[in-house]
Amino acid sequence: MMKRVLMGMVVAAATAAAQVATMFPPVRGTREMVGAANNQQVEAGMRLLAAGGNAVDAGVAAVLAAAVTEQSRFGLGGEMPLIVKMADRAPVVVSAIGVAPRLATAEWYRKRVAEAWETGERKPPIPSLGIRSAVTPGVFDGLMLALSEHGTRSYCEVAAPAIEAAGGFPIGEEYAKFIGDFAEILRLWPDSAAFFLKEDRAPKPGEVFRSPVLGRTLESLCQVEKKARGNRAAKLEAVRREFAEGSIAKRIAAFSEAQGGLLRYEDLAGYRAEFDAPRSIEYRGYTVVKPGFWSQGPVLLQALAILEGFDLKGMGHNSPEYLHTVIEAVKLAFADRDRYYGDPKHAEIPEKMLLSREYAAERRGQIEAGRASLEHRPGAFGGPLDLEAVDGDSGDHDTTCVNVIDRWGNAFSATPSGAWLPSVIAGDTGIPLSTRLQSFVLTPGHANVLAPGKRPRVTLSPTMVLKDGKPWLVMSTPGGDNQDQAMLQVLLNLIEFGMGPQAAVEAPRFQTEHYYGSFAFHEFGAGRVALENRLPMATIERMLELGHRVTTRGPWSNTSAPVAIRWEGGVLDGGADPRRSRYIFGR
């Protein structure tokens, strides 16, 4: 199968390269398409599609494969928002975001002592790595929920590619580099060192890397499914319960307690992923669908609502006027995220106001054509933010992406994340634990203040766009806080400027840091914006004149790397961003 995939990619490359001047050739098909971070993930999805599975089967298989082959960016103990659109139904969101342990209180973290690796003058409110920043694993339960409700295959079938990969695969450059970079931290936990550092050294790119401990865990769940009684749904429920309540959960809990972590068995056994209603707006005749306010997804919706009142096409693509207008809209949307977004089960979120046309018009009027704002300006209907403005680089954080459209018109868009390197492996389970607790704040009364049983407001944010009720685009990306501003630019490239997906993801981008970051110190970069140096120098100089605090970076330096699949006129058209390892295949 892999040879056929590679041959198809070569043929597509030869054809497209003659037609379109992009770094990566477009990949097109008429039946089905999978986009992800590496060839193992794409191949896992295509295997399920070739065997008659649907987009959900393929997407779940690809995410499980990512949990084995891309632990530099994501692991099985992580979290994931997912948008699913079945051909004959409205889209739904799966919230597979882990929650804070019952022992994790704001008071506990205010009084905490510094971790061994926190040697600087300041320590973040919540550790950015280690066992004491773990939330409950969410992604696996979310995958099983989606598979049970919208898939057609068994757990054993969708997990088979991941189990095979755990037996050995040629490790990629990035994964190998991350292990080497974090080797000293990994050695703080013997189970992590044993998992990643074979013979106490990092693997070299291209070496066959084996994860036997994780493979045994995945295979043990397959045996649970085989032994369970009842129909397919009952068997998948048995798999879910084994992960959350059985020996795996007990071993994770015992490891956490022994290592001084706050996760306990009751936290794991009490967690369930859930379906949620998507949030959406209409933009230029398209319906843009995002997860709810427990994610940063509505940032893209708010920015689009503001921008709809401007003639963006008339400004010209990536002109100074265009860049300034879009950046200012993004800054306003981020300010509302920083002030008002959080878990709606634990906080009052002014959703209707934030997504209303009236509010968008009000915010539009706050954009000055000749001056960049340096103030943090959330909507004035709430109290002050009351967060300390720590200056600094918000940095890069780790995530992956999986997108699928199948022959029946079903669509799957996911942003799996968390449990990235240098993750702590939970004992003999092989499961790395997430450090997503760091995304909470400790500010009393804030919508995203830490509380037991609460979801942190995550940066993870898949995107689906509908045209006449049918999937027109699926897209997701890594990139932390940068995710939605990157996908906004790609979406505008498609809708406003008529680009194809490959050209749209490759075009030069900006990256504002005018927000309170979602990790560690929650840095605020007032007025800061990074521009890729493929933009003309005259454009960069004009942005400086407008008052933007510009940093010029490399030609492909933007920290997001979307995969996008457009379905139009019976043709699937894929774009894979060359800024990171990205693969896409269709037929």
C-alpha positions, 0 to 999 in steps of 0.5 A: 500500500505504501508503495502505491501511495508514494507512486501516486504522490510522485505522479501528482508532483510531476503533473502539478509542478508543471502547472503551479509554482508552489514548493510542494505540488498540489495533491488532488483526487476524486474519492478520498484524501488524508492529510497529516504530519508524516507518511505513517499517519497518512498511510494509516488513514488510507488503509482504513479508507481502502478497506471500506472505512469512512472518514472517522475510521481513517481519522481515528487510525491516523491519530493513533498512528501519530501517538506512536510516530510523532511523540515530539508533538503529541502523545496518547495521554494528550487532548484533542478537539475534533469536528466531524461532519457526516454527509447526512447530518450537521457537524458536531464537535468532540471535546476530548480535553482533559480536566484538572485533577481534584487536588489541583487548586489555585491555592496549591500552585500559588504555594508550590516550590520550584521544580528541579529544572526551574532555575531562573529568577522566576518560575511560571504559575504552573510548571510547564513540564513534569508530573505536576502539570498533568491533566486527565488524558482526553484524546483516547476517550474522544477517539473512541466516542467518535468511532462508536457514534460515527465510525464503522470499524472496530478498535482493533482495526483502527489501532492496527497501524499504530500497533505495527508502528510501535513494533518499529518505524524509521524515526523522523528528523524532528522526533529524533532531534527532540529526544536529543534536545531533551535527553537530560530532562528525560533522564529525570524520570527512569521510565521516560529515559528507558522509553526514549533513550535506547542504550542511554542515547537519542536515536539518529534520524532514520533509525528504526525506533521501537515503542514496545511498552506503548505497543503492549498497551494498545494491544491489550485494549484490542484483547479487551475488545475481543473478549467483550460481549455484545455488539460493536458499541458495547465492545468499544465501551469496554475499551473506553472503560478499560482505559479510564477505569481498568488496569491502565488507569490504576497504573497511571494513578499509582505512578502519579502518586508515587512521583508526587503528581496530583492525578488520582484514580478517581480523576481518571475514572470520572473523565469522559469526552463529550459531544458539543455543539459547534460555533459558527458564523457565515462569511461571504456565503460560507459557514465557518465551523469551530469548537466552542469557547473552551478552545481559542476557535472562536478567535477565528470567527470573531476576526472574520466577523470584523473583517467582513466589513472591509474590502480585503480583496481590493486592498491587495494580497499581503499589502501593508493595508491588508496586513495592518487590517487583518492584524488589528482584527486578530488583536481585538479577537485575541483580547476577548479570548484572553479576557472571556474564554474558558470552560463554560461549565465553570464560567459565564461566557458572553457567547452571544455578544462575542459572536454577534454582528453588532459587536463585530461592527463595534470592534471594526470601528476600533481599527485605525487605518493609520496606527497600530494599537499597542493596548490590550483591548477586550470588549468593555462589557466585563471587568479588567483582565487583571493579569500581569503583563510579562514581557517575553517571547511566547515561544513555540508549542507542540501539536499535530493535525489530521484531516480526512474527507471520504468518498461519501462526503464525510469529513474529519478535522482534528488537532491532537496535542499534549503529552509532547516531549519532554513528556513524562511516561506513566510507568509501564503503560508507555503513555506520556502525560499532558502538561496542559494544566499550564494553560490555566491562570491563577487570577481569581474570578477569571474565566480560565482560572484553575479549578478541579474538574475544569478544562483549561482553555486550549489553543487547539482549534480544527476548522471546517467550512461548509458550502451549501451545507456540505464540507468545502474545507477541512483544515487544522494546524499545530502552532499554539497561540498562532493556530487561528491567526495562521488558519485565518490567513489561509482561509482568506487566501482561499476565499478572498484571493481565489488561491488553491489550498497548496498556494494558500498554505505556502503564502507568506504570513504574519504572526502577531504576539499581541496577546497573553500567551497560553503557556508557562508565563503567559507572556504579553507581546505588546504590538509585536508581529513577526513577518516572513522575509518573503514579503517585500521590504517596502511592505515591512517598512510601511508596517514599521511606519504604522507602529507595528513592532516588527521582527523580520524572520526567515522565509518559512519561519511561521510556527504553524503548518496547516494541512487543508483539504478542499472539496469543490466541483467533485475534486479533492484538492489538498495543501500541505505546509512545507514549514514543517513535515506535512504529508497529504495523499488523495485518490 
